[in-house]
Each structure stands twice: as C-alpha cells, then as structure tokens.
Amino acid sequence: MGAPSTLYFLPGALGRTEFWRPASSLLTHPARQVHVSWPGFGGAPTDPGIRGLDDLASRLLDRIDGPSALVAQSMGGVVALLASLRKPELITHLVLTATSGGLPMDSLGAQDWRPAIRAAHPGLPDWFASYRQDLSASLPELRIPALLLWGDADPISPLRAGERLASLLPQAELQVFPHGEHDVGCAFAAQVAPLIDRHLALRC
C-alpha cells in the first residue's frame, strides 16, 4: 500500500469537526485534508438516510475515490474500522485515538459516557449512544498499519482498551501519553502531529 492522497479526519460522538484541526494544521504530509461531519451533530443538517454507524461508514466510503488514510477520534474510530473492514483496499493507514474500536468496553474498565451525553445533548441523534456491535473477531483481518494514540488517564477509553486493540490489529503501534485524557488527539496536538506524519510515511 502506498501513500494516501487524502486524509479523512473523523470526529467523536459530538461531531466536533474542530477536534482534529490543531494537529492537522501541523502536519507536513502533502495529502488533501477532509474534516468529516456527522449528520445531525455539531450544526450539520440531519439526514434521514443515516440511522447508525454502519450508514456513516457507507457514506464515508462513498466519498473515498483514491488511497486514503482515516484519522479518527473516539466513536469515529468505530466508523473508521467499519469502513476499513468493508473496503480495506481503499485505506492506506489508520490513526485511532481514545476509541472503543468496536470492543466490549465494560470488561476493560471503561466509564459509560452515554448517560451524560444524552442528558447534556438531548437533541442529538441517539444512534451513536446505542451502538453495541462487537468487532473483536473481525479486527485481526485488517492488515492496515494502525497508529493508536492513548492517554493513560482516560476513564472513557482506558489504556486497557488501547492495549487490547493493539493486540488484535496485526500492524498496530500504540503510543501512550502520560496524563492524557479522552481529548489526547487535540490536547497533545504538538506531539501527535509528528507521530501521524511518521506513520503516514510507512509503506506496507
């Protein structure tokens, strides 16, 4: 697999497209950058055709017209993995931060973020919070180089989740940020950007 021509930045459950901009602005990789929004989140218009993460993955794949890398935060990482499992030939690299990765998180000591999100944002579509599919058995099929960025102080996606994901993805590298929380991809942008640049230079 060669270099990506496009980098797709996927936000987390609140659809904040600004999440990745501090790190993306520091990248030296020449690929075109696309910051993806979720319908009905972060001010984006709703779409009745989107009823779950599988639909988001399909919509993302419809946009990809060349070799691409997916850079994803939290629940966006599940969308990235769903898309990669369907069309691995389109995806050159994965960068996943603080995600469940489609793993059952209860056994990994994760704090359940869903009640707080529902209470704070009652108008948001509920399909992010209701997603429960377990991708564990499928992830070893992915031979895409994956950079995993985790904080060791994240209650929502604890380090155990990153370690489990690294054990399942055949070409994964786990980078841990001391004192990093769920916003590690944004809060540590200056350290994250060169790691992403180095990762995107990998050829498999």
Disulfide bonds with the S-S distance in Angstrom:
none
